[in-house]
Amino acid sequence: MPFRTTVAAPGKVLVVGGYLVLDKKYNGLVIAVNSCVYTSVKTKKLDSLTNSFKVLVNSPQFTNGKWEYSVSLNTENNPPQSNTVLVEQDYTVSKNKNVFIETVLETFFGLLNYRNREEFESLKGTDLELLVVSDNDFYSQRHEFVDTIISSKKLSELPKFNFTKSSIEDVKKTGLGSSAALVTSLSSALMIHFGFASKQSFLKNSGNNDDKYFVHGFSQYCHCLAQGKIGSGFDVSSAIFGSHIYQRFSPSSIEIAMQNKDPKSIMDAIDPKTKRIDSTAKNISIPNGFKLVLADVNAGSNTPSMVSKVLQWRKNNPKDSNELWEEISRNNTKIFSLFDTLVDESSKNQKLYDLAINKCSKTIASEWETTFQTETDCLLIIKLFSQIYETNNKVRKLMKLMGDKAGVEVEPDQQTKLLDQCLSSPGVIMAGVPGAGGYDAIYCMCLSEESAQLLESTVWKVPEFKVTPLLSRQSDSGCFVTEL
């Protein structure tokens, strides 16, 4: 068993496919970012032998980020319950529960005991020390500044894993998927540490493999169980596999396991050989030169209630909603196709592609085709850029229409004004409210780092918009073994 195992799991941005990813019929483009949640696992042998072992969890970025658990076998009514693992929190250490951590621990040690009783027994008389930390972008850093306008430079000067000055319950999140990244990071670290998955399978650029699919199934199960519902799973999928086009798994694939909660049912559900978790993660390349930039907006949205209202509207209006979703889906698919075409074009003639990027990054997107209509060499590429811009705007309008019909502010008027201003900044090809939308955050896709910096120094500095930039950029990588 390794002395220490550390795994990083990235956050995510769902830039295409909000709400539609809830339905297995549709796809979404989820982009992983280079901000991660890290879990470090260390086994510490003690001098005394007991009938249990402790799990000590420290998450030092929060005022109440310590939890302690005692893990043992339930020997009552032996033998029927002899395989039951008890994970009991010590409430003298912390009175608050962390349902995500506790669910992963209960599920993992139940599986460990089921698959390898000897390994489980060997943990008696040990402490398992877990350190959980997150990159700063997962949580709003406004508390650090008196200024209304907060720049990337100021944010970059903050300490890594900055103290939030908040409890874990009250911390203001930015919408990067902290709970999914936590569950994935913790699950991966435990599974590698105890030999359920190989370290080599989680090295950067190792590609997808059975170990990753196994940990993916485990993480999806734990995340759904902790939330008390079966979500779409795109956030966990991105934390495992990185950026991709996602199609959800069938909810029935884990329903029985969630009801029974016994190791055999869980193994049957998550084992890659059974292929019950039938989600797909199709690789997609972000076109060369495209730069994802993100911003935290000083407001908040209740995502679960927004989702439930949209689903209720869809249930009550099947014909109207299906027609609208089909139209949104056609435009989403067009964006995927345009991305692929641009990747092909850049590989065919990098020089012309770079010329188109250079020209368009200095001009407002709505003016690209008219301004450069005489540029015969790179006009095809410029037209493809324009089509992405126009298609993204169509999707925004359709999503806003869906929100109006469902009584949900998917793209609130305040956000529409901000996004329109962003798209009026040179070199911004796409913009939107990621995921379920609302007031939480925005994303923009820029054609150069210079256009991203210009966007921040102009539009994002307008006090009315209350925008704080995030430092995250897109990343191809899913979770990976690392060191702290």
N, C-alpha and C positions, 0 to 999 in steps of 0.2 A: 504494500500500500504506500503510495507516495506521501512524503512528509506534508506537503501542502499542494492544493490544487486550486487554481484561480481561473475563472471563466468570465469573459465579458459578453454581454448580450446587447445588441443595439436597439435604440428607439426606432420609430417608424413615422412615415407620413403617407397617408392614403391620398394620393393626388388625383386619382381617377377611380370612380366606382363607389363613391359614398352611398350608403343605403343599399345599392344594388348588390353589394357583396354578401348581404344577408341571405340572398336567394342563390341556390346552387346553379341556377340557370345562367347567372351573369358573372363577369370577371371584374377585377379591380387592379389598378397599378399601385403597388405599395413600394415605397422607396425607403430603404434602411438609411440611417444616418450614422455619423461617426461619434455620436454621444452614446455612452453605454452604461448599463448597470453591471457592477462587478461583484461576484461572490467568491470569497476565498475560504476554503475548507481546510482545517488542520486537525489532525487526531493527536491527542495528548494523553499518554499513558499515565495513570495514577498508581500510587503505591498500594492502595487498598482495593480489594475485590468486593464488588457489591452485586446485587441482582438487577441493577439498572445502570444506565449511563446518562450523562447529561449532554444537552446541546445548548451551548452558550452563544447567543446571537447578539452581535454589536453592530448597530447602524449609527455611527457617531454624528451624522449630519442633522439629527433630530434631537429635540429636548428629551424625548422619551423613547429613544431608539435602542433599548436593551430588553431582551427576552431570554428567559431560561426555561428549559423543558427537561423533564425526566422521562426517559424512554425505557419501557420494560415490557415483558410478556404478561398478558392477563392469564393467570393460572387458576382463576376461579372456575368452578364447574368443569374441571379438567376431565376428559380431553376435548370436549366440543369447542371450547374457546382457547385452546392452547396455542393456536396460531395467531391470536389477536394481539396486536401491538398497541400498547397504551402510550400516548404522548401527552403528558400532563404539564401544563404551564405552572411555574412558580410565581404566584401573584404577589409575593413579597418583593420580588425584583421589579416587576412592572405590572400595573393593573390593567393596562390596555392590551387587547388582543391584536395580533397581526394574522388575519385569516389566511393570507396568501402564504406566508412562511409556514404557519401551522399545518395547512392543508398539504403542502409539499412534503413536510417532515412525516406526517402521518401516512401518507401514501407511499413514500419512498421506503420507510423502515418496514412497513407492512410487506412490500415487495421483496425487500432484502431478506426478511425472515422467511418468506414463502420460497424464495429461490435458493437461499444459502443460509440455513439455520446456523451452521457452524460460524460463518462470518459474523452473523448478528450476535451470537453468544460471545464472540471474541471482543465485542465492544464493551462488555460489562467491565466496570472499573476504569473507564476512560472518559475523557471529556472531548466532545467534538466542538471546536471553536469555529464559528462562522462570522466572517466580516463582510458586511454588505455596504457598498458605497456606490454613488451615482455621479456621473458627470453633471455639471451645474445646469445645463440646459433643460433638464427634466423639471426643474422647479424655478418659479419666478424669482429673480434676484433683485426685484425692485426695493426690497427692504434695505439693501446696501447703499442706496443712493437717495440724497435729498433732491437732486435735480429732477425736473420733469423729463428732460431729454437724456436718455442713457445710450451711450455709443458702444459699438463693438470693442473699441480700444479699452474702455473702462471695464467692460465685462471680462476681457482677456487678462486683465491684471488681478482679478480675484483669485484666491487660492483654489487649487484643484480640490474637488469634493468639499466645497464651501459649506460651512455651517448655516443651516436655514433659519435658525432662531425660531423654529416652529416645531410643534408636535407633528407627528406623521399624519394625524387625522386632519390637521388644519392647514397643512402646507399647500400653497397655491401651485398647482401643476400647469404645465404648458401644453399638454396634449401629445407628448411624444410616446405615450404607451408605457409608463413606468411600471405598472403592475405586471404587464405581459413580459417586459424585459427582466423584472425581478424574478418571476416564476421560472422563466427560461434559464436565466443565469444560475439560479440556485439549483434547479433540476439538473442542468448539465454538469455543474461542479460536483454534485453528489454522485451522479451516475459515473462520471469519470474517476472520481476518487475511490469508489468502491468496485470498479471493474465492470460495471454494466455496459460501458462504452469505452472505446480506446481514446487515449490522448491524441494519437495521430489523426483520428477522424475529425478532430476539432482544431487542427492547426489552420492558420489562415490559408485560404485558397486550396483547401483540401478537397473541395467539391462535395456534392451530396452523396450520401452513402447510407447503408442500413442503420448504422449507429445514430446518425443524425435523424433519420426517420423515426427510430425508436424513441429518442429523447423528445422529438417533436410531438409524438403521440402522447407521451407521458405529460409533457408541459401543457398541451391542449386540454387534457383531462383535468389536470390540477387547476388550471386557470378557470375552466368552466365550473368546477366543483366549488372553488372559492367564491366565485361570483354568484353562485346559486342559479345559474342559467347557462344555456348553451349559446354562446355568441358565434360570430362569423369565423373568428380565429385568424384573421389576417395579421393581427398584431403579433401573435405568437409565431406564426409562420415566417414573418419577416425577421423576428428575433433569431430564428434558427437558420433560415436560408438566405437572408439578405434581401436585396431588391428583386422583385419578380412580378409577373402577372398572376394573381391569386384567384383560385376558384375554391369555394368553401367545401368542407366535408359534410356528409349527410348527418344531421343531428342524431338519427337513430343509431349511428355507429358507436356512440358512447353513452346512450341513455340507460341501458341495462347496467353498465358498470357504475354509473352515477347513482343509480337506485340501490344496488347491492353493496357497493364500496368494498367488496372482498377482493383479495389479490388475484384470484383466478379470473374473475370477470374483467378486472382491469387489464391483466396480461392479454386476455383474448381480444380486448378492444384495441390495445396500443401496439401489439406485436406487428412489425412491418410485414411479416409473412402472411398474416390474415387479411391484410389490405382493407381493413374495415374503415380506418380513417382515410377516406378517399379524396381528400383535398389535393389540389395540384398547385405546384409552384413552377411556373414556366419562366425560364430565364428571359430577360429582356435587357438590352443595353440602352443606357441613356445616351442620346447622341453626343458626339464630341463637342466640347465647348459649352454645353448646357450646365449651368450652375444653379443648384437648388438653394434658395435662401429662405429663412423662416423668421417669423416675428411673433412675439407674445403680445397679445392685445389685452389691455387692462380691463377685462370684464370676465364673465364666466357663463358657462352653459351647463345645463343638466342633461348630459348626453343620454342616459337611460330613458328619461321621460320624453326626449325628442324622438328617439327611436321608436318607442312604444306608440307614440301618436301617429307617426308615419305608417307603422304597420297596421294600426287600427283603421286609418284612412284607406289603406290598400285593401283591407278586408271588406270594408263597407262599400268600396267603389272598384270592384275588380276590373271592369271593362276600361274605365277611364284611366286607372292606375297602370294597367298592363300596357295600354297604348303609349302612355307617357314614358314608362320604363323602357319599352322597346326602342323608342326614339332616343332616349338618353344612351342606351346600350350601343346603338348604331354609331353614335358620335364618339363614344368611348373607344369602340373598336377601331374607328378611323384614326384616333390619336395613336393607338398601339401600332397600327400599320404605318403611319407617317414616321414614327420613331424608327421602325425597322428600315424603311426606305432611306432615311437620312443616314443611318449607320452604313448602309450599303454604298450610298453616294460618297461618303467621306473616305471609305476604303478604296473606292475606284479612283478618286482624284482628290487627294488631301489638299493640294494647293488651291484648287477652285473652292473647295469647301471652306477652307480658312479665309479665303477672300470674301466669301458670302458672310461668314461670321463677323469678320472685321467691319464690313459695311453696315450690317444690320444692327450690330451692337451699339452703333453710334446714332441710330435713327429710331424714331417711334414706330412701333409695329404696324399701326394702322396706315403708315405711309410707305411701307417697304416696297410694295409692288409698283406704285406710281413713281416713286423716287428713282427706282433702279430698273425701270422697264427697258432701258437701252443697254443694260449690262448683259449682253448676250451670253458671255462665258459662264456666268454663275446664276443666271436668271431662274433656271430650273430649281436650284437649291433655295433661292430666295422665295420662290412660289411655295415650296414645301414648308418653309418657315411660316409664311403667311397663312397657309392652310391650318397649321397647328394653332396659331393665334386665333383664327376665326372659329375653329371647331371648339376650342376651349371656351370661347365666349358663348357659343351655342349651348354647351353643357351647363355653364353657369346660369344662363337664363332659364333653361329647363329645370334645373335643380331648384332655383328660386320659385318657379311656378309650382313645382311639387310641394315646396314648403308652404306656399300660400294656400294651396288646396287642403293641406293637412293641418293647417293652423300652427305651423312650426317655423321659426326663423332660421331656416337652413343657411341663407345668406341675408342677414339683416341689412336694412337700408344703410346703416352706418358702415358696415363692412363693404357693401357695394360701392359706396363713395370712395373708400380707401383703396379698394382693388382697382377701380377705374383710374384713380390717380397713379397707382403703381404701373398700370399698363400704358400710361401716358409718359412714362419715363423711358428714355432710349434703351433699347436692348432687352426689354422685358417681353418675353414671348408667351408666358402663361402666368396666371395668378388665380388664386381661389382660396376658399375656406376648406381645409382638409377634413377628411373623415365625415363625421356627422354634421360638420359645419357649426354655426353659432358664432359666439363672440370671442372664443378662446384664442384663436391664432389665425395666421394667414401664411400661405406659401407663395413664392414667386420663382419662376424659372427665368434666369438671365442668360444672355449669350456671352458674357465675359465677366471676369472679376471686377473690371472697371465699371461696368454697368450696374453690378450689384452694389458697389461702393457709392455710386452716384445716387442710386435709389435710396440708400440709407441716409445719405447726407442731405437729401432734399425732401422727398415725400415723407419718410419716416421721422423726420424732425419736426413735422407740423404738430403743435401741441394738441390740436383737436383730436388727432387720431390715437393718441396714447399708446404708441408703439414702442416696444423694446425689442431690438434685434436679438436673435439667437445666433450662437457661434457655429451651430451644427451645419455640416454639409453632407451631400449624399455619399453613401458608401455601398459598395457591392457586397461587402462581407456580412455574413450572419455571425452567430456566436462563435467565439474562438478562445482557445487556451492562451493565457497571458500571465504576466506577473505584475504585482503592485509594488 
